[in-house]
Amino acid sequence: MRHALSCDDALELISAATDGETTDIEQQRLDAHLDGCADCVMLERRMRRLHRQVRLRPAEPVPNLVALVTDRVRPATLGRGGWLRPALAWLAAVTVIQNVAALVLGRVDGADEHLARHLGAFGVALGVGFAFVAWKPTRAIGMLPFAGALIATMLVSAVLDVAAGGRSALAESVHLTEVVGLVLLWLIAGSPGWHGWHRLPGRSVHRV
């Protein structure tokens, strides 16, 4: 003989029955309990009424965020005006030419052969990266952090060398090639950071 359901147990079965998850035996036990418990009958009616209201409640309109998202993302421009990619390809060739001798021959003023080869390897790798972005401009945003960090450290090193008197400013001007390449890379990547800063004073607030 089964034990009679308590109201707490009946509450669990009422919730399950509302979702259609009770077994035949559980439903029979619940029906038997409801036959003798007016409080649980009222609770069962309220839960079924609430369940119907939730199911029939009209969906709230969702704002169209396509324009906002695409405006924030700003994908690669693929070369504005058609000149950025050829210009970056030319800079890539110049960068490789400037550094290939150091990589192959191990010759850089003020550096031994081992260090010269390392410097040449970094320069050639940067040039190859520029060339790859000129070919596949959608990869510009991925190349940007590496190129930016490498060129920034190169410039810091150049400034320190000039300040210490080890190199002349004219000799270090060779790094202008990398700086121009970085600017082109940034433009092809969609000028990340500039767009949000430029619109900051008049920006609108969107809440999702």
MDTraj code that builds the backbone (N, CA, C; nanometers):
import mdtraj as md
import numpy as np

residues = "MET ARG HIS ALA LEU SER CYS ASP ASP ALA LEU GLU LEU ILE SER ALA ALA THR ASP GLY GLU THR THR ASP ILE GLU GLN GLN ARG LEU ASP ALA HIS LEU ASP GLY CYS ALA ASP CYS VAL MET LEU GLU ARG ARG MET ARG ARG LEU HIS ARG GLN VAL ARG LEU ARG PRO ALA GLU PRO VAL PRO ASN LEU VAL ALA LEU VAL THR ASP ARG VAL ARG PRO ALA THR LEU GLY ARG GLY GLY TRP LEU ARG PRO ALA LEU ALA TRP LEU ALA ALA VAL THR VAL ILE GLN ASN VAL ALA ALA LEU VAL LEU GLY ARG VAL ASP GLY ALA ASP GLU HIS LEU ALA ARG HIS LEU GLY ALA PHE GLY VAL ALA LEU GLY VAL GLY PHE ALA PHE VAL ALA TRP LYS PRO THR ARG ALA ILE GLY MET LEU PRO PHE ALA GLY ALA LEU ILE ALA THR MET LEU VAL SER ALA VAL LEU ASP VAL ALA ALA GLY GLY ARG SER ALA LEU ALA GLU SER VAL HIS LEU THR GLU VAL VAL GLY LEU VAL LEU LEU TRP LEU ILE ALA GLY SER PRO GLY TRP HIS GLY TRP HIS ARG LEU PRO GLY ARG SER VAL HIS ARG VAL".split()
xyz = np.array([
    [0.0848, -0.1193, 0.0000],
    [0.0000, 0.0000, 0.0000],
    [0.0889, 0.1249, 0.0000],
    [0.0572, 0.2145, -0.0896],
    [0.1393, 0.3351, -0.0986],
    [0.1003, 0.4326, 0.0116],
    [0.1995, 0.5068, 0.0596],
    [0.1744, 0.6106, 0.1580],
    [0.1091, 0.7295, 0.0895],
    [0.0225, 0.7987, 0.1618],
    [-0.0423, 0.9179, 0.1072],
    [0.0611, 1.0273, 0.0860],
    [0.0386, 1.1058, -0.0163],
    [0.1306, 1.2157, -0.0461],
    [0.1171, 1.3266, 0.0562],
    [0.2277, 1.3854, 0.0931],
    [0.2242, 1.5085, 0.1713],
    [0.2054, 1.6252, 0.0757],
    [0.1713, 1.7394, 0.1303],
    [0.1520, 1.8571, 0.0447],
    [0.2825, 1.8979, -0.0238],
    [0.3951, 1.8788, 0.0449],
    [0.5241, 1.9116, -0.0173],
    [0.5515, 1.8213, -0.1363],
    [0.5246, 1.6913, -0.1183],
    [0.5431, 1.5991, -0.2307],
    [0.4451, 1.6305, -0.3427],
    [0.3226, 1.6670, -0.3049],
    [0.2226, 1.7008, -0.4060],
    [0.2646, 1.8240, -0.4849],
    [0.3287, 1.9195, -0.4165],
    [0.3742, 2.0403, -0.4854],
    [0.4751, 2.0060, -0.5950],
    [0.5658, 1.9151, -0.5649],
    [0.6634, 1.8735, -0.6660],
    [0.5946, 1.8068, -0.7842],
    [0.4943, 1.7218, -0.7545],
    [0.4242, 1.6538, -0.8634],
    [0.3370, 1.7499, -0.9428],
    [0.2810, 1.8508, -0.8763],
    [0.2019, 1.9517, -0.9482],
    [0.2898, 2.0257, -1.0480],
    [0.4095, 2.0624, -1.0031],
    [0.5034, 2.1307, -1.0925],
    [0.5409, 2.0416, -1.2099],
    [0.5664, 1.9136, -1.1816],
    [0.6013, 1.8207, -1.2892],
    [0.4841, 1.7986, -1.3829],
    [0.3626, 1.7887, -1.3274],
    [0.2446, 1.7674, -1.4107],
    [0.2174, 1.8871, -1.5000],
    [0.2449, 2.0062, -1.4497],
    [0.2258, 2.1268, -1.5306],
    [0.3141, 2.1245, -1.6546],
    [0.4328, 2.0671, -1.6388],
    [0.5249, 2.0553, -1.7523],
    [0.5062, 1.9255, -1.8288],
    [0.4089, 1.8427, -1.7875],
    [0.3839, 1.7171, -1.8566],
    [0.4905, 1.6130, -1.8332],
    [0.5499, 1.6112, -1.7137],
    [0.6625, 1.5222, -1.6868],
    [0.6313, 1.4142, -1.5834],
    [0.5066, 1.3985, -1.5445],
    [0.4730, 1.2949, -1.4469],
    [0.4454, 1.1619, -1.5165],
    [0.4755, 1.0541, -1.4458],
    [0.4405, 0.9207, -1.4955],
    [0.2940, 0.8921, -1.4618],
    [0.2418, 0.7826, -1.5151],
    [0.1018, 0.7475, -1.4880],
    [0.0792, 0.7237, -1.3391],
    [0.1709, 0.6546, -1.2752],
    [0.1565, 0.6263, -1.1320],
    [0.1618, 0.7548, -1.0504],
    [0.2560, 0.8433, -1.0854],
    [0.2670, 0.9706, -1.0132],
    [0.1410, 1.0539, -1.0315],
    [0.0852, 1.0537, -1.1522],
    [-0.0361, 1.1305, -1.1767],
    [-0.1541, 1.0746, -1.0971],
    [-0.1612, 0.9425, -1.0864],
    [-0.2676, 0.8811, -1.0072],
    [-0.2558, 0.9197, -0.8601],
    [-0.1359, 0.9176, -0.8073],
    [-0.1148, 0.9552, -0.6671],
    [-0.1485, 1.1028, -0.6455],
    [-0.1118, 1.1868, -0.7439],
    [-0.1433, 1.3287, -0.7319],
    [-0.2940, 1.3514, -0.7358],
    [-0.3623, 1.2837, -0.8273],
    [-0.5077, 1.2997, -0.8364],
    [-0.5752, 1.2568, -0.7067],
    [-0.5247, 1.1483, -0.6489],
    [-0.5822, 1.1017, -0.5230],
    [-0.5620, 1.2041, -0.4122],
    [-0.4476, 1.2691, -0.4114],
    [-0.4214, 1.3714, -0.3096],
    [-0.5102, 1.4933, -0.3324],
    [-0.5254, 1.5341, -0.4581],
    [-0.6061, 1.6519, -0.4881],
    [-0.7530, 1.6301, -0.4541],
    [-0.7964, 1.5073, -0.4581],
    [-0.9362, 1.4790, -0.4237],
    [-0.9665, 1.5136, -0.2788],
    [-0.8653, 1.5158, -0.1950],
    [-0.8896, 1.5418, -0.0536],
    [-0.8180, 1.6623, 0.0012],
    [-0.7570, 1.7461, -0.0842],
    [-0.6809, 1.8630, -0.0347],
    [-0.7197, 1.9860, -0.1151],
    [-0.8044, 2.0691, -0.0576],
    [-0.8517, 2.1885, -0.1277],
    [-0.7388, 2.2886, -0.1512],
    [-0.6450, 2.2987, -0.0558],
    [-0.5341, 2.3937, -0.0718],
    [-0.4485, 2.3583, -0.1927],
    [-0.4185, 2.2298, -0.2082],
    [-0.3362, 2.1882, -0.3219],
    [-0.4114, 2.2025, -0.4534],
    [-0.5445, 2.1877, -0.4489],
    [-0.6249, 2.2086, -0.5698],
    [-0.6135, 2.3532, -0.6154],
    [-0.6242, 2.4472, -0.5213],
    [-0.6115, 2.5888, -0.5560],
    [-0.4714, 2.6200, -0.6082],
    [-0.3718, 2.5595, -0.5440],
    [-0.2344, 2.5809, -0.5894],
    [-0.2140, 2.5248, -0.7299],
    [-0.2726, 2.4081, -0.7548],
    [-0.2576, 2.3462, -0.8868],
    [-0.3227, 2.4320, -0.9943],
    [-0.4382, 2.4925, -0.9637],
    [-0.5069, 2.5785, -1.0603],
    [-0.4256, 2.7044, -1.0890],
    [-0.3692, 2.7625, -0.9823],
    [-0.2873, 2.8830, -1.0026],
    [-0.1647, 2.8524, -1.0882],
    [-0.1005, 2.7398, -1.0628],
    [0.0192, 2.7051, -1.1391],
    [-0.0140, 2.6793, -1.2856],
    [-0.1270, 2.6132, -1.3118],
    [-0.1653, 2.5887, -1.4511],
    [-0.2021, 2.7192, -1.5216],
    [-0.2686, 2.8100, -1.4495],
    [-0.3048, 2.9387, -1.5083],
    [-0.1795, 3.0207, -1.5397],
    [-0.0854, 3.0203, -1.4451],
    [0.0405, 3.0922, -1.4677],
    [0.1180, 3.0307, -1.5834],
    [0.1161, 2.8998, -1.5932],
    [0.1872, 2.8311, -1.7013],
    [0.1299, 2.8702, -1.8368],
    [-0.0040, 2.8800, -1.8453],
    [-0.0670, 2.9203, -1.9716],
    [-0.0331, 3.0648, -2.0055],
    [-0.0307, 3.1518, -1.9046],
    [0.0011, 3.2924, -1.9298],
    [0.1430, 3.3090, -1.9826],
    [0.2352, 3.2326, -1.9244],
    [0.3745, 3.2413, -1.9691],
    [0.3887, 3.1911, -2.1118],
    [0.3207, 3.0819, -2.1427],
    [0.3316, 3.0241, -2.2768],
    [0.2678, 3.1131, -2.3818],
    [0.1581, 3.1831, -2.3450],
    [0.0857, 3.2653, -2.4415],
    [0.1304, 3.4102, -2.4412],
    [0.2252, 3.4435, -2.3557],
    [0.2719, 3.5821, -2.3485],
    [0.3426, 3.6200, -2.4777],
    [0.3047, 3.7318, -2.5395],
    [0.3702, 3.7703, -2.6655],
    [0.5171, 3.8053, -2.6434],
    [0.5973, 3.7662, -2.7382],
    [0.7408, 3.7947, -2.7287],
    [0.7667, 3.9434, -2.7474],
    [0.8540, 3.9967, -2.6638],
    [0.8883, 4.1380, -2.6754],
    [0.9765, 4.1595, -2.7981],
    [0.9552, 4.2687, -2.8680],
    [1.0374, 4.2937, -2.9871],
    [1.1844, 4.3119, -2.9507],
    [1.2705, 4.2541, -3.0318],
    [1.4151, 4.2633, -3.0106],
    [1.4707, 4.3704, -3.1034],
    [1.5451, 4.4661, -3.0500],
    [1.5987, 4.5713, -3.1376],
    [1.6955, 4.5150, -3.2400],
    [1.6952, 4.5748, -3.3565],
    [1.7861, 4.5338, -3.4634],
    [1.9233, 4.5951, -3.4363],
    [2.0186, 4.5082, -3.4013],
    [2.1526, 4.5545, -3.3650],
    [2.2536, 4.5359, -3.4767],
    [2.2069, 4.5012, -3.5964],
    [2.2996, 4.4737, -3.7062],
    [2.3852, 4.5957, -3.7374],
    [2.3201, 4.7114, -3.7493],
    [2.3950, 4.8325, -3.7842],
    [2.4964, 4.8677, -3.6759],
    [2.4550, 4.8522, -3.5486],
    [2.5456, 4.8842, -3.4379],
    [2.6656, 4.7913, -3.4359],
    [2.6407, 4.6608, -3.4537],
    [2.7497, 4.5629, -3.4486],
    [2.8462, 4.5829, -3.5638],
    [2.7934, 4.5973, -3.6847],
    [2.8822, 4.6138, -3.8002],
    [2.9599, 4.7442, -3.7917],
    [2.8996, 4.8463, -3.7311],
    [2.9704, 4.9731, -3.7169],
    [3.0844, 4.9613, -3.6171],
    [3.0629, 4.8809, -3.5106],
    [3.1678, 4.8636, -3.4103],
    [3.2784, 4.7709, -3.4593],
    [3.2409, 4.6694, -3.5358],
    [3.3402, 4.5713, -3.5786],
    [3.4370, 4.6308, -3.6795],
    [3.3850, 4.7021, -3.7777],
    [3.4666, 4.7633, -3.8823],
    [3.5668, 4.6646, -3.9405],
    [3.5228, 4.5753, -4.0291],
    [3.6148, 4.4769, -4.0868],
    [3.7215, 4.5422, -4.1722],
    [3.8184, 4.4620, -4.2149],
    [3.9289, 4.5131, -4.2958],
    [3.8766, 4.5850, -4.4188],
    [3.9373, 4.6977, -4.4499],
    [3.8901, 4.7792, -4.5614],
    [3.9366, 4.7262, -4.6955],
    [4.0275, 4.6315, -4.6965],
    [4.0828, 4.5733, -4.8191],
    [4.1561, 4.6764, -4.9035],
    [4.1966, 4.7855, -4.8425],
    [4.2754, 4.8855, -4.9133],
    [4.1889, 4.9986, -4.9630],
    [4.1764, 5.1040, -4.8853],
    [4.0939, 5.2172, -4.9260],
    [4.1544, 5.2840, -5.0483],
    [4.0702, 5.3133, -5.1431],
    [4.1164, 5.3817, -5.2630],
    [4.2027, 5.2962, -5.3525],
    [4.2247, 5.1718, -5.3172],
    [4.3012, 5.0811, -5.4008],
    [4.4518, 5.0983, -5.3915],
    [4.5019, 5.1842, -5.3020],
    [4.6467, 5.2095, -5.2982],
    [4.7155, 5.1507, -5.1754],
    [4.6397, 5.1194, -5.0703],
    [4.7029, 5.0732, -4.9468],
    [4.7733, 4.9391, -4.9637],
    [4.7072, 4.8448, -5.0280],
    [4.7677, 4.7119, -5.0425],
    [4.8923, 4.7147, -5.1311],
    [4.8896, 4.7811, -5.2483],
    [5.0144, 4.7905, -5.3256],
    [5.1258, 4.8622, -5.2496],
    [5.0884, 4.9661, -5.1740],
    [5.1901, 5.0383, -5.0970],
    [5.2507, 4.9482, -4.9902],
    [5.1669, 4.8685, -4.9237],
    [5.2188, 4.7778, -4.8214],
    [5.3044, 4.6685, -4.8843],
    [5.2663, 4.6220, -5.0018],
    [5.3477, 4.5211, -5.0711],
    [5.4858, 4.5776, -5.1045],
    [5.4894, 4.7028, -5.1479],
    [5.6180, 4.7667, -5.1784],
    [5.7011, 4.7818, -5.0507],
    [5.6374, 4.8243, -4.9408],
    [5.7085, 4.8361, -4.8129],
    [5.7595, 4.7004, -4.7664],
    [5.6826, 4.5952, -4.7930],
    [5.7256, 4.4606, -4.7543],
    [5.8531, 4.4222, -4.8276],
    [5.8572, 4.4510, -4.9573],
    [5.9768, 4.4189, -5.0356],
    [6.0977, 4.4970, -4.9855],
    [6.0773, 4.6255, -4.9563],
    [6.1875, 4.7081, -4.9062],
    [6.2370, 4.6556, -4.7714],
    [6.1448, 4.6182, -4.6838],
    [6.1824, 4.5677, -4.5517],
    [6.2631, 4.4390, -4.5622],
    [6.2203, 4.3493, -4.6497],
    [6.2943, 4.2242, -4.6679],
    [6.4336, 4.2522, -4.7234],
    [6.4422, 4.3396, -4.8232],
    [6.5722, 4.3718, -4.8841],
    [6.6664, 4.4338, -4.7814],
    [6.6127, 4.5206, -4.6948],
    [6.6957, 4.5858, -4.5941],
    [6.7533, 4.4870, -4.4924],
    [6.6840, 4.3769, -4.4698],
    [6.7232, 4.2865, -4.3615],
    [6.7787, 4.1528, -4.4072],
    [6.7633, 4.1186, -4.5346],
    [6.8059, 3.9863, -4.5789],
    [6.9576, 3.9707, -4.5709],
    [7.0312, 4.0806, -4.5941],
    [7.1773, 4.0719, -4.5862],
    [7.2226, 4.0388, -4.4439],
    [7.1573, 4.1019, -4.3457],
    [7.1923, 4.0726, -4.2061],
    [7.1606, 3.9277, -4.1718],
    [7.0492, 3.8761, -4.2254],
    [7.0106, 3.7383, -4.1969],
    [7.1072, 3.6391, -4.2605],
    [7.1451, 3.6640, -4.3852],
    [7.2283, 3.5684, -4.4594],
    [7.3763, 3.5848, -4.4265],
    [7.4218, 3.7107, -4.4244],
    [7.5647, 3.7366, -4.4069],
    [7.6035, 3.7630, -4.2615],
    [7.5057, 3.7948, -4.1773],
    [7.5368, 3.8232, -4.0374],
    [7.6127, 3.9522, -4.0199],
    [7.5754, 4.0538, -4.0959],
    [7.6472, 4.1816, -4.0888],
    [7.5503, 4.2946, -4.0569],
    [7.5691, 4.3560, -3.9407],
    [7.4977, 4.4760, -3.8998],
    [7.5952, 4.5598, -3.8196],
    [7.6000, 4.6895, -3.8488],
    [7.6917, 4.7777, -3.7764],
    [7.6627, 4.7733, -3.6267],
    [7.7673, 4.7515, -3.5486],
    [7.7543, 4.7517, -3.4039],
    [7.7045, 4.6221, -3.3442],
    [7.6962, 4.5150, -3.4234],
    [7.6473, 4.3865, -3.3716],
    [7.7362, 4.2744, -3.4224],
    [7.7535, 4.1720, -3.3382],
    [7.8304, 4.0575, -3.3843],
    [7.7450, 3.9729, -3.4790],
    [7.8046, 3.8697, -3.5348],
    [7.7356, 3.7908, -3.6371],
    [7.6081, 3.7256, -3.5838],
    [7.6149, 3.6710, -3.4640],
    [7.4977, 3.6032, -3.4074],
    [7.3815, 3.7003, -3.3875],
    [7.4108, 3.8159, -3.3258],
    [7.3069, 3.9153, -3.3025],
    [7.2551, 3.9717, -3.4342],
    [7.3453, 3.9909, -3.5307],
    [7.3042, 4.0435, -3.6605],
    [7.2047, 3.9506, -3.7288],
    [7.2291, 3.8207, -3.7201],
    [7.1362, 3.7256, -3.7821],
    [6.9988, 3.7308, -3.7140],
    [6.9990, 3.7469, -3.5829],
    [6.8709, 3.7582, -3.5123],
    [6.7956, 3.8839, -3.5557],
    [6.8659, 3.9951, -3.5640],
    [6.8026, 4.1191, -3.6079],
    [6.7498, 4.1057, -3.7502],
    [6.8299, 4.0428, -3.8364],
    [6.7856, 4.0208, -3.9735],
    [6.6637, 3.9310, -3.9807],
    [6.6589, 3.8291, -3.8949],
    [6.5439, 3.7381, -3.8938],
    [6.4163, 3.8121, -3.8557],
    [6.4252, 3.8993, -3.7549],
    [6.3080, 3.9772, -3.7159],
    [6.2623, 4.0675, -3.8296],
    [6.3575, 4.1335, -3.8949],
    [6.3222, 4.2232, -4.0038],
    [6.2597, 4.1507, -4.1218],
    [6.3173, 4.0369, -4.1596],
    [6.2619, 3.9593, -4.2709],
    [6.1229, 3.9071, -4.2347],
    [6.1063, 3.8594, -4.1124],
    [5.9749, 3.8108, -4.0691],
    [5.8706, 3.9216, -4.0751],
    [5.9099, 4.0422, -4.0356],
    [5.8177, 4.1550, -4.0430],
    [5.7801, 4.1848, -4.1876],
    [5.8789, 4.1830, -4.2767],
    [5.8507, 4.2064, -4.4179],
    [5.7587, 4.1008, -4.4764],
    [5.7815, 3.9752, -4.4398],
    [5.6940, 3.8674, -4.4873],
    [5.5521, 3.8876, -4.4345],
    [5.5405, 3.9315, -4.3093],
    [5.4080, 3.9598, -4.2536],
    [5.3376, 4.0707, -4.3289],
    [5.4099, 4.1770, -4.3617],
    [5.3523, 4.2845, -4.4422],
    [5.3040, 4.2314, -4.5771],
    [5.3860, 4.1484, -4.6403],
    [5.3497, 4.0937, -4.7710],
    [5.2247, 4.0065, -4.7613],
    [5.2147, 3.9284, -4.6544],
    [5.0985, 3.8413, -4.6380],
    [4.9712, 3.9230, -4.6214],
    [4.9778, 4.0324, -4.5460],
    [4.8601, 4.1173, -4.5277],
    [4.8238, 4.1876, -4.6580],
    [4.9234, 4.2275, -4.7366],
    [4.8941, 4.2870, -4.8666],
    [4.8201, 4.1880, -4.9563],
    [4.8489, 4.0590, -4.9385],
    [4.7826, 3.9542, -5.0170],
    [4.6478, 3.9159, -4.9555],
    [4.6434, 3.9035, -4.8219],
    [4.5221, 3.8659, -4.7494],
    [4.4892, 3.9762, -4.6480],
    [4.4268, 4.0854, -4.6897],
    [4.4074, 4.2001, -4.6002],
    [4.3184, 4.1718, -4.4804],
    [4.2359, 4.0672, -4.4869],
    [4.1522, 4.0358, -4.3716],
    [4.2338, 3.9884, -4.2520],
    [4.3602, 3.9548, -4.2731],
    [4.4471, 3.9109, -4.1628],
    [4.5206, 4.0277, -4.0977],
    [4.4911, 4.1489, -4.1403],
    [4.5652, 4.2653, -4.0901],
    [4.5488, 4.2829, -3.9397],
    [4.4283, 4.2621, -3.8886],
    [4.4038, 4.2852, -3.7464],
    [4.4825, 4.1875, -3.6601],
    [4.5065, 4.0661, -3.7114],
    [4.5856, 3.9694, -3.6364],
    [4.7338, 4.0009, -3.6380],
    [4.7802, 4.0629, -3.7452],
    [4.9214, 4.0979, -3.7592],
    [4.9561, 4.2236, -3.6796],
    [4.8562, 4.3067, -3.6548],
    [4.8808, 4.4387, -3.5968],
    [4.9480, 4.4352, -3.4595],
    [4.9051, 4.3529, -3.3631],
    [4.9714, 4.3540, -3.2318],
    [5.1190, 4.3159, -3.2389],
    [5.1519, 4.2117, -3.3187],
    [5.2918, 4.1701, -3.3306],
    [5.3760, 4.2798, -3.3937],
    [5.3278, 4.3327, -3.5075],
    [5.4044, 4.4361, -3.5770],
    [5.4184, 4.5608, -3.4904],
    [5.3108, 4.5990, -3.4217],
    [5.3165, 4.7178, -3.3373],
    [5.4163, 4.7034, -3.2245],
    [5.4153, 4.5876, -3.1581],
    [5.5089, 4.5657, -3.0476],
    [5.6529, 4.5619, -3.0970],
    [5.6766, 4.4937, -3.2103],
    [5.8124, 4.4821, -3.2631],
    [5.8672, 4.6175, -3.3049],
    [5.7865, 4.6941, -3.3761],
    [5.8340, 4.8240, -3.4247],
    [5.8505, 4.9219, -3.3089],
    [5.7627, 4.9157, -3.2102],
    [5.7761, 5.0044, -3.0940],
    [5.9068, 4.9777, -3.0202],
    [5.9412, 4.8511, -3.0016],
    [6.0670, 4.8192, -2.9336],
    [6.1874, 4.8574, -3.0193],
    [6.1745, 4.8443, -3.1515],
    [6.2823, 4.8891, -3.2408],
    [6.3069, 5.0391, -3.2252],
    [6.1973, 5.1162, -3.2179],
    [6.2115, 5.2611, -3.2063],
    [6.2729, 5.2999, -3.0720],
    [6.2325, 5.2316, -2.9655],
    [6.2926, 5.2593, -2.8344],
    [6.4421, 5.2308, -2.8382],
    [6.4792, 5.1187, -2.8990],
    [6.6208, 5.0843, -2.9106],
    [6.6964, 5.1875, -2.9932],
    [6.6337, 5.2344, -3.1024],
    [6.6990, 5.3336, -3.1878],
    [6.7220, 5.4642, -3.1128],
    [6.6218, 5.5075, -3.0369],
    [6.6347, 5.6324, -2.9611],
    [6.7461, 5.6203, -2.8572],
    [6.7523, 5.5069, -2.7891],
    [6.8570, 5.4873, -2.6889],
    [6.9955, 5.4850, -2.7527],
    [7.0065, 5.4219, -2.8708],
    [7.1362, 5.4181, -2.9391],
    [7.1811, 5.5568, -2.9812],
    [7.0871, 5.6363, -3.0329],
    [7.1215, 5.7724, -3.0754],
    [7.1590, 5.8569, -2.9539],
    [7.0829, 5.8427, -2.8443],
    [7.1111, 5.9204, -2.7236],
    [7.2467, 5.8849, -2.6641],
    [7.2853, 5.7580, -2.6768],
    [7.4143, 5.7143, -2.6232],
    [7.5298, 5.7459, -2.7168],
    [7.4996, 5.7946, -2.8359],
    [7.6039, 5.8284, -2.9312],
    [7.6571, 5.7103, -3.0093],
    [7.5936, 5.5947, -2.9953],
    [7.6408, 5.4768, -3.0670],
    [7.5996, 5.4746, -3.2123],
    [7.4901, 5.5436, -3.2446],
    [7.4413, 5.5480, -3.3826],
    [7.3952, 5.6898, -3.4119],
    [7.4009, 5.7269, -3.5385],
    [7.3519, 5.8581, -3.5785],
    [7.2027, 5.8495, -3.6102],
    [7.1370, 5.9649, -3.6036],
    [6.9944, 5.9680, -3.6368],
    [6.9717, 5.9276, -3.7813],
    [7.0648, 5.9631, -3.8699],
    [7.0516, 5.9259, -4.0108],
    [7.0580, 5.7746, -4.0275],
    [7.1481, 5.7107, -3.9536],
    [7.1600, 5.5652, -3.9637],
    [7.0343, 5.4956, -3.9127],
    [6.9723, 5.5523, -3.8092],
    [6.8522, 5.4913, -3.7527],
    [6.7267, 5.5250, -3.8321],
    [6.7380, 5.6182, -3.9273],
    [6.6203, 5.6543, -4.0073],
    [6.5721, 5.5393, -4.0943],
    [6.6508, 5.4327, -4.1041],
    [6.6092, 5.3157, -4.1799],
    [6.4807, 5.2555, -4.1220],
    [6.4558, 5.2813, -3.9934],
    [6.3360, 5.2260, -3.9305],
    [6.2088, 5.2979, -3.9736],
    [6.2212, 5.4085, -4.0474],
    [6.1021, 5.4752, -4.0992],
    [6.0227, 5.3829, -4.1905],
    [6.0921, 5.2918, -4.2568],
    [6.0229, 5.1952, -4.3426],
    [5.9245, 5.1125, -4.2613],
    [5.9700, 5.0614, -4.1457],
    [5.8814, 4.9817, -4.0615],
    [5.7661, 5.0646, -4.0065],
    [5.7935, 5.1918, -3.9719],
    [5.6884, 5.2777, -3.9175],
    [5.5800, 5.3022, -4.0219],
    [5.6214, 5.3332, -4.1446],
    [5.5237, 5.3545, -4.2520],
    [5.4449, 5.2260, -4.2773],
    [5.5133, 5.1133, -4.2754],
    [5.4441, 4.9855, -4.2932],
    [5.3411, 4.9612, -4.1844],
    [5.3744, 4.9979, -4.0602],
    [5.2803, 4.9809, -3.9499],
    [5.1567, 5.0690, -3.9694],
    [5.1769, 5.1908, -4.0163],
    [5.0634, 5.2806, -4.0416],
    [4.9730, 5.2229, -4.1504],
    [5.0323, 5.1729, -4.2576],
    [4.9527, 5.1113, -4.3644],
    [4.8777, 4.9894, -4.3122],
    [4.9439, 4.9110, -4.2311],
    [4.8800, 4.7928, -4.1730],
    [4.7605, 4.8333, -4.0877],
    [4.7767, 4.9370, -4.0092],
    [4.6690, 4.9872, -3.9235],
    [4.5509, 5.0368, -4.0062],
    [4.5794, 5.1057, -4.1153],
    [4.4720, 5.1546, -4.2018],
    [4.3967, 5.0395, -4.2671],
    [4.4702, 4.9397, -4.3149],
    [4.4054, 4.8251, -4.3787],
    [4.3215, 4.7478, -4.2778],
    [4.3658, 4.7422, -4.1533],
    [4.2917, 4.6708, -4.0487],
    [4.1639, 4.7423, -4.0085],
    [4.1405, 4.8623, -4.0625],
    [4.0198, 4.9364, -4.0296],
    [4.0402, 5.0433, -3.9246],
    [4.1634, 5.0847, -3.9025],
    [4.1966, 5.1890, -3.8048],
    [4.1394, 5.1585, -3.6672],
    [4.1678, 5.0388, -3.6104],
    [4.1107, 5.0044, -3.4799],
    [4.1529, 5.1032, -3.3724],
    [4.0550, 5.1433, -3.2911],
    [4.0816, 5.2388, -3.1849],
    [4.0504, 5.3814, -3.2246],
    [4.0811, 5.4174, -3.3490],
    [4.0585, 5.5544, -3.3938],
    [3.9105, 5.5847, -3.4070],
    [3.8327, 5.4898, -3.4599],
    [3.6918, 5.5136, -3.4865],
    [3.6163, 5.5432, -3.3572],
    [3.6399, 5.4604, -3.2542],
    [3.5713, 5.4823, -3.1275],
    [3.6136, 5.6126, -3.0614],
    [3.7431, 5.6452, -3.0680],
    [3.7917, 5.7705, -3.0092],
    [3.7354, 5.8900, -3.0833],
    [3.7271, 5.8794, -3.2160],
    [3.6793, 5.9904, -3.2973],
    [3.5326, 6.0206, -3.2684],
    [3.4539, 5.9167, -3.2373],
    [3.3116, 5.9348, -3.2143],
    [3.2777, 5.9536, -3.0675],
    [3.3776, 5.9541, -2.9805],
    [3.3538, 5.9561, -2.8369],
    [3.2670, 6.0727, -2.7906],
    [3.2894, 6.1993, -2.8339],
    [3.2089, 6.3095, -2.7818],
    [3.0608, 6.2961, -2.8130],
    [3.0273, 6.2410, -2.9287],
    [2.8871, 6.2330, -2.9679],
    [2.8332, 6.0934, -2.9698],
    [2.8949, 6.0037, -2.8931],
    [2.8535, 5.8647, -2.8999],
    [2.7163, 5.8484, -2.8364],
    [2.6428, 5.7504, -2.8828],
    [2.5128, 5.7179, -2.8258],
    [2.5262, 5.5930, -2.7421],
    [2.4414, 5.5790, -2.6415],
    [2.4476, 5.4653, -2.5513],
    [2.3389, 5.3674, -2.5904],
    [2.3769, 5.2449, -2.6140],
    [2.2823, 5.1399, -2.6484],
    [2.2834, 5.0375, -2.5370],
    [2.1690, 5.0044, -2.4912],
    [2.1578, 4.9018, -2.3880],
    [2.0888, 4.7812, -2.4473],
    [2.1470, 4.6642, -2.4244],
    [2.0900, 4.5404, -2.4755],
    [2.0208, 4.4676, -2.3615],
])
top = md.Topology()
chain = top.add_chain()
for i, resn in enumerate(residues, 1):
    res = top.add_residue(resn, chain, resSeq=i)
    for name in ("N", "CA", "C"):
        top.add_atom(name, md.element.get_by_symbol(name[0]), res)
traj = md.Trajectory(xyz[None], top)
